[in-house]
Every structure is written in structure tokens, then in C-alpha cells.
């Protein structure tokens, strides 16, 4: 559940902040019918997503600081992380044993930040008046509806102008 929430919120941020829609360029297979999303719900979704983006940005800055405080370059940390996710052993990663130890130390602290971020993301969504499940339903509806994507983009632009 944890990673689904984070992934959903991050994907929503990609959608919200600059992802161009190519949905209408290709014929889409029949999709299950999505629930109706009112303009009010969409506005609430946008507001919650903007708050979620702020939370994620703050958490990302904290994570970068932790990696650097441990004496690792962010690129080295990411290299180790990607290698381990792909099933490589520490020996196969071509990094020093010291870097692996620094990675492990940073990862433990980053795990705490991720857990805190998840709680804050859920709270931000619920504080806007959306249940997490409804937030996810709206997200799915936006992904499959070009008109809804366009409405959302307009709401984002209006929000940024204020």
C-alpha cells in the first residue's frame, strides 16, 4: 500500500506538472467505465496534489541532504540502489565497501523519511476532503480522460496565477 500511495502521488505530480497528453493520438482499447468526477472533486484533487508535490519536494531535499551527510554522491547512491533493485550483489556494483556501508546507513534514514512522507501525503489528501481511495479513482479517471486532463491543466494554471 505504501509504495502504491507514493507511486500514485508521484505519477499525479508528473501529470500535473508538465506531462503532455498524447492520449488522443492513438486509438485506445475499451476501458472499464470510470466514475464521474465533478469539477469540485477535480479542484480538490488538484489542491491535494499541489500539497503532495510540496511534501515530496521537501522529503526529496531531506533525502539528498542525508546522502551527502553520509559522504556519498547522489549519483553513487542511485547507482547502488538501482543495482540492488536489479538483483546485483554489492561486489558486482563496482563501488567500494565504504560506499556500500554509507549507502546502508543513508537508506535506513531515508526509509524513515519515506514513512513520514507517506503519512503526510495521506494526511494532505484527507485534509482536502478526499478519501485516499477516491483520490486514486480520480487519478485513474484523469489518466483515461483527455477532457478531464485538460480541465485539470486549466485549474493548475489558474492556481499558479493566484
Phi and psi in degrees as a GROMACS rama.xvg file:
@    title "Ramachandran Plot"
@    xaxis  label "Phi"
@    yaxis  label "Psi"
@TYPE xy
-55.7668  -51.7379  UNK-2
-70.913  -28.2165  UNK-3
-65.8011  -42.1359  UNK-4
-62.2507  -49.5897  UNK-5
-62.9829  -45.6001  UNK-6
-62.3495  -43.5451  UNK-7
-61.1794  -45.7972  UNK-8
-65.6829  -41.3552  UNK-9
-65.6044  -41.2005  UNK-10
-64.1214  -37.5922  UNK-11
-62.2803  -37.9215  UNK-12
-66.4513  -40.2665  UNK-13
-60.3895  -44.8025  UNK-14
-61.0263  -44.4619  UNK-15
-69.9976  -39.2065  UNK-16
-113.471  65.6384  UNK-17
112.319  -4.35537  UNK-18
-74.8514  119.974  UNK-19
-80.4927  142.809  UNK-20
-87.2546  124.506  UNK-21
-113.84  13.0258  UNK-22
-52.3754  -46.8052  UNK-23
-75.6637  -7.03608  UNK-24
-79.3724  -19.0843  UNK-25
-125.329  146.525  UNK-26
-69.9854  128.469  UNK-27
-99.2472  142.086  UNK-28
-67.8705  160.651  UNK-29
-58.6811  133.513  UNK-30
-116.98  153.413  UNK-31
-61.1551  148.256  UNK-32
-66.4189  130.736  UNK-33
-89.6992  148.917  UNK-34
-66.2667  154.915  UNK-35
-65.3654  138.516  UNK-36
-119.829  118.019  UNK-37
-77.7356  161.979  UNK-38
-60.9755  -36.8247  UNK-39
-64.7817  -43.4803  UNK-40
-64.5708  -39.7134  UNK-41
-63.9311  -42.1085  UNK-42
-62.2128  -42.799  UNK-43
-62.7861  -41.7172  UNK-44
-59.6625  -46.2636  UNK-45
-61.5821  -47.1018  UNK-46
-60.0625  -44.353  UNK-47
-65.0114  -38.4517  UNK-48
-67.7177  -37.5606  UNK-49
-64.6612  -43.6404  UNK-50
-62.4988  -41.2157  UNK-51
-62.5927  -39.3298  UNK-52
-61.9251  -41.1936  UNK-53
-63.3968  -42.5321  UNK-54
-62.5595  -43.8032  UNK-55
-65.7734  -39.5564  UNK-56
-63.824  -44.8986  UNK-57
-61.3412  -43.7277  UNK-58
-64.4083  -39.9182  UNK-59
-63.2578  -40.9716  UNK-60
-63.2644  -40.9096  UNK-61
-62.3661  -41.833  UNK-62
-64.5481  -42.1127  UNK-63
-62.3946  -43.4082  UNK-64
-60.7123  -41.4428  UNK-65
-62.5799  -46.8382  UNK-66
-58.8362  -45.9818  UNK-67
-68.1123  -37.3216  UNK-68
-64.3249  -29.3913  UNK-69
-77.3378  -7.57003  UNK-70
89.6212  20.9332  UNK-71
-109.945  148.892  UNK-72
-78.303  146.306  UNK-73
-59.2382  -38.2995  UNK-74
-62.5012  -39.5763  UNK-75
-66.735  -43.1667  UNK-76
-57.9056  -48.9712  UNK-77
-63.3368  -37.6237  UNK-78
-61.3467  -46.1919  UNK-79
-64.8115  -46.2893  UNK-80
-58.3974  -48.5049  UNK-81
-63.8735  -40.6898  UNK-82
-62.022  -45.3438  UNK-83
-65.8611  -37.9989  UNK-84
-64.755  -27.4486  UNK-85
-89.5303  4.98083  UNK-86
89.0888  10.2029  UNK-87
-77.6235  148.116  UNK-88
-83.5726  165.695  UNK-89
-59.268  -34.8142  UNK-90
-67.0963  -34.8962  UNK-91
-74.4192  -15.0294  UNK-92
-78.4185  -12.5374  UNK-93
58.4158  44.5021  UNK-94
-128.321  158.749  UNK-95
-71.2618  158.579  UNK-96
-62.1003  -34.6047  UNK-97
-62.5364  -41.2202  UNK-98
-65.715  -36.9266  UNK-99
-65.1592  -41.2422  UNK-100
-63.6326  -42.7619  UNK-101
-63.486  -39.3923  UNK-102
-60.6279  -47.1342  UNK-103
-62.3395  -41.2852  UNK-104
-64.9449  -46.4245  UNK-105
-63.8805  -39.8421  UNK-106
-62.258  -37.592  UNK-107
-63.0242  -44.1774  UNK-108
-68.9446  -37.827  UNK-109
-65.7032  -36.232  UNK-110
-58.8396  -38.814  UNK-111
-65.6314  -41.8668  UNK-112
-64.788  -40.8678  UNK-113
-62.3809  -40.8425  UNK-114
-64.444  -44.0671  UNK-115
-63.0041  -41.0203  UNK-116
-63.0162  -41.311  UNK-117
-60.0507  -45.2464  UNK-118
-61.6506  -42.7169  UNK-119
-66.4073  -38.078  UNK-120
-63.4306  -46.3407  UNK-121
-62.9987  -43.351  UNK-122
-62.4353  -41.1858  UNK-123
-63.323  -41.2023  UNK-124
-65.0811  -47.2272  UNK-125
-69.9566  -32.6759  UNK-126
-63.9589  -26.0127  UNK-127
-81.9551  -6.06501  UNK-128
98.5557  15.2984  UNK-129
-112.157  138.235  UNK-130
-75.5799  149.683  UNK-131
-56.7867  -42.7268  UNK-132
-61.3011  -41.0914  UNK-133
-67.7925  -38.0768  UNK-134
-56.6518  -45.57  UNK-135
-66.1479  -38.381  UNK-136
-63.6334  -42.8628  UNK-137
-64.2412  -42.0135  UNK-138
-57.3509  -45.9056  UNK-139
-64.3401  -39.7483  UNK-140
-63.8753  -40.8848  UNK-141
-62.7169  -41.2695  UNK-142
-60.9721  -31.5193  UNK-143
-101.96  -0.532856  UNK-144
-128.718  105.784  UNK-145
-61.5286  -35.7018  UNK-146
-65.2989  -40.5015  UNK-147
-67.3506  -37.129  UNK-148
-60.9935  -43.083  UNK-149
-64.8155  -43.6706  UNK-150
-59.1209  -42.3792  UNK-151
-63.1833  -44.7017  UNK-152
-59.8712  -40.5695  UNK-153
-62.7626  -42.6267  UNK-154
-63.7664  -38.713  UNK-155
-63.9465  -46.1024  UNK-156
-61.6887  -42.8577  UNK-157
-62.6137  -40.7725  UNK-158
-64.7991  -39.2098  UNK-159
-71.5836  -26.4118  UNK-160
-74.9698  -22.1832  UNK-161
